[in-house]
């Protein structure tokens, strides 16, 4: 009975620890250093407590298994939390063969900032669009683009710096 209780305790502690670790790293990368520092206080406390339980019972390999399994599950839980938070912004680059202005206009009507220009590709002229949105809205934006132009080529990346333009006041 005690073996099962410690297995569950160690497993849960590791899931919590690694989830906090993941969030701390994300907040650090997003420039939210005070939030990251606050999370690190909880993170290291949970880590030390969990490690002490395992080290006191190191002779039982089941505890090490719980520790390792909890770490892996913590990575999954932490990344799921990050997906739900979806902090920051995403830029979607759209390359289309449609030149009628239909796609940029409809995206603007949906509230997206769209910058467009003409380009030349391997198979001829193209219209290129740059669309900035919150990461939380990425799937909604991509779905809208696919619906409006199923043949469009899409690429996204996460910008790290903003200055001026349509979004300047909204981002601050």
Residue frames relative to the residue before (quaternion, step in Angstrom):
aa qw qx qy qz dx dy dz
X 1.0000 0.0000 0.0000 0.0000 0.00 0.00 0.00
X 0.6622 0.5006 -0.3022 0.4686 3.59 0.92 -0.93
X 0.6065 0.5662 -0.3416 0.4415 3.57 1.10 -0.76
X 0.6771 0.4891 -0.2884 0.4681 3.60 0.92 -0.90
X 0.6411 0.5295 -0.3251 0.4505 3.58 0.98 -0.82
X 0.6931 0.4589 -0.2858 0.4767 3.59 0.87 -0.90
X 0.5811 0.5608 -0.3729 0.4569 3.58 1.09 -0.63
X 0.6930 0.4685 -0.2709 0.4763 3.59 0.83 -0.98
X 0.6419 0.5241 -0.3281 0.4534 3.61 0.93 -0.86
X 0.6806 0.4819 -0.2870 0.4713 3.57 0.85 -0.99
X 0.6342 0.5364 -0.3236 0.4532 3.59 0.97 -0.86
X 0.6920 0.4739 -0.2769 0.4689 3.59 0.82 -0.99
X 0.6366 0.5272 -0.3305 0.4556 3.59 0.95 -0.84
X 0.6708 0.4931 -0.3033 0.4636 3.60 0.92 -0.85
X 0.6285 0.5237 -0.3407 0.4633 3.58 0.99 -0.78
X 0.6614 0.4935 -0.3010 0.4779 3.58 0.93 -0.89
X 0.6605 0.5222 -0.3107 0.4409 3.59 0.86 -0.98
X 0.7245 0.4363 -0.2682 0.4614 3.59 0.70 -1.03
X 0.5967 0.5452 -0.3655 0.4616 3.60 1.08 -0.59
X 0.6580 0.4860 -0.3008 0.4903 3.59 0.96 -0.85
X 0.6120 0.5501 -0.3392 0.4559 3.59 1.03 -0.80
X 0.6610 0.5103 -0.2961 0.4636 3.57 0.91 -0.98
X 0.6747 0.4911 -0.2931 0.4666 3.58 0.88 -0.94
X 0.6292 0.5358 -0.3371 0.4509 3.59 0.98 -0.80
X 0.6596 0.5031 -0.3108 0.4639 3.56 0.94 -0.87
X 0.6512 0.5148 -0.3161 0.4593 3.58 0.94 -0.84
X 0.6759 0.4803 -0.2995 0.4719 3.58 0.88 -0.92
X 0.6097 0.5394 -0.3499 0.4636 3.59 1.07 -0.66
X 0.6906 0.4798 -0.2744 0.4664 3.57 0.88 -0.96
X 0.6859 0.4644 -0.2742 0.4887 3.59 1.15 -0.60
X 0.5517 -0.6511 0.3746 0.3625 3.60 1.28 0.11
X 0.5193 0.6155 -0.4262 0.4120 3.60 1.22 0.29
X 0.0461 -0.8829 0.4671 0.0116 3.54 0.69 1.16
X 0.6543 0.5087 -0.3375 0.4464 3.63 0.98 -0.67
X 0.6345 0.4996 -0.3194 0.4957 3.56 1.04 -0.73
X 0.6365 0.5229 -0.3203 0.4678 3.59 1.00 -0.82
X 0.6493 0.5113 -0.3168 0.4654 3.59 0.98 -0.81
X 0.6503 0.5112 -0.3181 0.4632 3.59 0.95 -0.83
X 0.6537 0.5055 -0.3066 0.4723 3.56 0.97 -0.86
X 0.6396 0.5480 -0.3351 0.4222 3.59 1.01 -0.77
X 0.5812 0.5676 -0.3760 0.4456 3.60 1.13 -0.56
X 0.6762 0.4611 -0.2834 0.4999 3.58 0.91 -0.91
X 0.6355 0.5674 -0.3206 0.4141 3.55 0.93 -0.96
X 0.7262 0.4350 -0.2587 0.4653 3.58 0.72 -1.03
X 0.6016 0.5484 -0.3605 0.4554 3.60 1.10 -0.58
X 0.6597 0.4890 -0.2957 0.4882 3.57 0.93 -0.90
X 0.6392 0.5426 -0.3193 0.4416 3.59 0.96 -0.88
X 0.6900 0.4774 -0.2897 0.4604 3.59 0.78 -1.00
X 0.6473 0.5146 -0.3228 0.4604 3.58 0.96 -0.84
X 0.6815 0.4884 -0.2866 0.4637 3.59 0.87 -0.92
X 0.6544 0.5110 -0.3093 0.4637 3.56 0.95 -0.86
X 0.6447 0.5228 -0.3316 0.4484 3.59 0.96 -0.81
X 0.6240 0.5274 -0.3434 0.4632 3.60 1.02 -0.73
X 0.6780 0.4859 -0.2935 0.4670 3.58 0.90 -0.90
X 0.6799 0.4982 -0.3015 0.4457 3.60 0.86 -0.92
X 0.6301 0.5220 -0.3338 0.4681 3.61 1.09 -0.63
X 0.7747 0.2753 -0.1284 0.5546 3.57 1.17 -0.58
X 0.1970 0.8389 -0.4850 0.1489 3.56 1.12 0.69
X 0.5784 0.6046 -0.3790 0.3952 3.59 1.16 -0.48
X 0.6834 0.4374 -0.2830 0.5114 3.59 1.22 -0.38
X 0.3613 -0.7701 0.4844 0.2044 3.60 -0.44 1.19
X 0.5356 0.6211 -0.4056 0.4036 3.61 1.20 -0.38
X 0.6284 0.5338 -0.3343 0.4566 3.59 1.07 -0.70
X 0.6406 0.5039 -0.3162 0.4855 3.56 1.03 -0.77
X 0.6164 0.5343 -0.3331 0.4730 3.57 1.07 -0.74
X 0.6503 0.5094 -0.3108 0.4702 3.60 0.94 -0.89
X 0.6378 0.5339 -0.3144 0.4575 3.57 0.99 -0.87
X 0.7003 0.4662 -0.2611 0.4733 3.58 0.87 -0.98
X 0.6572 0.5045 -0.3016 0.4719 3.57 0.94 -0.88
X 0.6406 0.5263 -0.3108 0.4648 3.58 1.02 -0.83
X 0.6168 0.5432 -0.3441 0.4541 3.58 1.05 -0.73
X 0.6756 0.4925 -0.2888 0.4665 3.56 0.88 -0.97
X 0.6670 0.4829 -0.2995 0.4819 3.59 0.94 -0.85
X 0.6101 0.5588 -0.3397 0.4474 3.58 1.11 -0.67
X 0.6125 0.5328 -0.3431 0.4725 3.57 1.06 -0.72
X 0.6639 0.4990 -0.3029 0.4674 3.58 0.93 -0.88
X 0.6672 0.4910 -0.3018 0.4720 3.59 0.90 -0.91
X 0.6575 0.5226 -0.3074 0.4473 3.60 0.91 -0.90
X 0.6847 0.4651 -0.2983 0.4754 3.59 0.91 -0.81
X 0.6094 0.5292 -0.3563 0.4707 3.61 1.10 -0.60
X 0.6307 0.5180 -0.3289 0.4751 3.59 1.00 -0.81
X 0.6524 0.5147 -0.3128 0.4599 3.58 0.94 -0.90
X 0.6330 0.5284 -0.3313 0.4587 3.59 0.98 -0.79
X 0.6692 0.4930 -0.2977 0.4696 3.58 0.99 -0.82
X 0.6560 0.4948 -0.3137 0.4759 3.60 1.02 -0.76
X 0.0196 0.8541 -0.5187 -0.0336 3.58 1.02 -0.92
X 0.0716 0.8358 -0.5356 0.0971 3.55 0.72 1.11
X 0.7600 0.4041 -0.2852 0.4217 3.52 -1.21 0.54
X 0.5204 -0.6228 0.5073 0.2896 3.47 -1.39 -0.31
X 0.1954 -0.7525 0.6176 0.1188 3.52 -1.29 0.39
X 0.2048 -0.7420 0.6229 0.1396 3.55 -1.11 0.68
X 0.1354 -0.7802 0.6079 0.0575 3.54 -0.81 1.04
X 0.1866 -0.7588 0.6167 0.0958 3.53 -0.81 1.07
X 0.1144 -0.7938 0.5973 0.0097 3.54 -0.80 1.09
X 0.0673 -0.7683 0.6356 0.0335 3.57 -0.89 0.94
X 0.0179 0.8245 -0.5583 0.0902 3.53 -0.60 1.21
X 0.4456 -0.6657 0.5298 0.2785 3.54 -1.27 0.43
X 0.5628 0.6151 -0.3705 0.4094 3.56 1.31 -0.21
X 0.1337 -0.8285 0.5431 0.0295 3.57 -0.64 1.16
X 0.4902 0.7150 -0.4061 0.2890 3.61 1.24 -0.02
X 0.5087 -0.6646 0.4174 0.3540 3.64 1.23 -0.06
X 0.3987 0.7490 -0.4405 0.2933 3.54 1.36 -0.01
X 0.6970 0.4921 -0.2730 0.4444 3.60 0.79 -1.02
X 0.6885 0.4542 -0.3186 0.4671 3.67 0.71 -0.89
X 0.6427 0.5385 -0.3244 0.4379 3.58 0.96 -0.87
X 0.6969 0.4715 -0.2844 0.4595 3.59 0.83 -0.94
X 0.6362 0.5087 -0.3349 0.4736 3.59 1.04 -0.67
X 0.6322 0.5179 -0.3268 0.4746 3.59 1.03 -0.73
X 0.6352 0.5296 -0.3206 0.4618 3.58 1.05 -0.78
X 0.6650 0.4772 -0.2914 0.4952 3.57 1.20 -0.52
X 0.6239 -0.5935 0.3143 0.3997 3.60 1.33 0.09
X 0.5224 0.6319 -0.4197 0.3895 3.58 1.24 0.10
X 0.3997 -0.6591 0.5760 0.2721 3.53 -1.19 0.61
X 0.0238 -0.8172 0.5745 -0.0389 3.57 -0.65 1.09
X 0.0762 -0.7417 0.6651 0.0410 3.53 -0.96 0.95
X 0.0153 -0.8226 0.5681 -0.0186 3.58 -0.81 0.93
X 0.0265 0.7740 -0.6324 0.0154 3.53 -1.27 0.48
X 0.4970 -0.6401 0.4983 0.3082 3.54 -1.26 0.39
X 0.0408 -0.7851 0.6179 -0.0146 3.52 -1.08 0.81
X 0.3298 -0.7199 0.5710 0.2168 3.52 -1.31 0.20
X 0.1302 -0.8033 0.5798 0.0387 3.56 -0.79 1.07
X 0.7743 -0.3483 0.2575 0.4614 3.54 -1.33 -0.09
X 0.7866 0.3051 -0.1460 0.5166 3.55 0.99 -0.88
X 0.7922 -0.3034 0.1607 0.5045 3.59 1.12 0.47
X 0.7677 -0.3664 0.2705 0.4507 3.53 -1.34 -0.27
X 0.0826 -0.7747 0.6269 0.0066 3.52 -1.20 0.76
X 0.3103 -0.6743 0.6253 0.2409 3.52 -1.36 0.28
X 0.1530 -0.7862 0.5953 0.0634 3.58 -0.81 1.04
X 0.1014 -0.7818 0.6143 0.0337 3.55 -0.97 0.93
X 0.1556 -0.7318 0.6550 0.1061 3.52 -1.19 0.69
X 0.0039 -0.8113 0.5826 -0.0489 3.57 -0.62 1.12
X 0.1656 -0.7861 0.5922 0.0622 3.55 -0.80 1.09
X 0.1298 0.7778 -0.6073 0.0965 3.56 -0.98 0.89
X 0.6054 -0.5071 0.4407 0.4267 3.56 -1.28 0.16
X 0.5988 -0.5852 0.4050 0.3674 3.57 -1.09 0.70
X 0.5888 0.5885 -0.3629 0.4186 3.57 1.11 -0.66
X 0.7336 0.4208 -0.2170 0.4875 3.56 1.15 -0.64
X 0.3648 0.7731 -0.4702 0.2194 3.59 1.24 -0.01
X 0.6957 0.4703 -0.2986 0.4535 3.60 0.75 -0.95
X 0.6239 0.5345 -0.3337 0.4622 3.57 1.05 -0.75
X 0.6549 0.5044 -0.3030 0.4743 3.59 0.97 -0.86
X 0.6706 0.4972 -0.3017 0.4605 3.59 0.83 -0.97
X 0.6439 0.5138 -0.3246 0.4648 3.59 0.96 -0.82
X 0.6442 0.5178 -0.3230 0.4611 3.60 0.98 -0.83
X 0.6573 0.5014 -0.3132 0.4675 3.59 0.95 -0.87
X 0.6579 0.5108 -0.3125 0.4567 3.59 0.90 -0.88
X 0.6479 0.5110 -0.3177 0.4671 3.55 1.04 -0.75
X 0.7063 0.4612 -0.2609 0.4694 3.59 0.96 -0.87
X 0.7978 -0.0030 0.0270 0.6023 3.58 1.09 -0.74
X 0.2218 -0.8328 0.4946 0.1121 3.59 0.14 1.28
X 0.6959 0.4702 -0.2780 0.4663 3.61 1.15 -0.49
X 0.4328 0.7150 -0.4597 0.3004 3.61 1.24 -0.06
X 0.3571 -0.6887 0.5896 0.2248 3.53 -1.20 0.68
X 0.0949 -0.8167 0.5691 0.0089 3.59 -0.75 1.06
X 0.0174 0.7581 -0.6511 0.0325 3.50 -1.16 0.77
X 0.0636 -0.8149 0.5739 0.0509 3.60 -0.92 0.73
X 0.0108 0.7660 -0.6425 -0.0183 3.50 -1.29 0.46
X 0.4549 -0.6863 0.5078 0.2535 3.51 -1.29 0.43
X 0.2834 -0.7712 0.5433 0.1724 3.60 -0.46 1.15
X 0.2718 -0.7811 0.5441 0.1414 3.57 -1.10 0.68
X 0.7744 0.2325 -0.1292 0.5740 3.59 1.24 -0.18
X 0.0530 -0.7862 0.6155 0.0133 3.56 -1.06 0.83
X 0.1347 0.7554 -0.6387 0.0581 3.53 -1.19 0.63
X 0.8522 0.0922 -0.0929 0.5065 3.56 -0.81 1.04
X 0.6488 0.5641 -0.3755 0.3461 3.52 -1.33 -0.18
X 0.8129 -0.3149 0.2408 0.4266 3.49 -1.48 -0.08
X 0.7727 0.3903 -0.1896 0.4633 3.57 0.89 -0.94
X 0.4002 0.7682 -0.4571 0.2017 3.62 1.17 -0.33
X 0.7299 0.4139 -0.2495 0.4834 3.60 0.79 -0.93
X 0.6445 0.5393 -0.3268 0.4325 3.61 1.04 -0.68
X 0.6720 0.5214 -0.2977 0.4335 3.58 1.02 -0.79
X 0.6188 0.5466 -0.3577 0.4363 3.59 0.99 -0.75
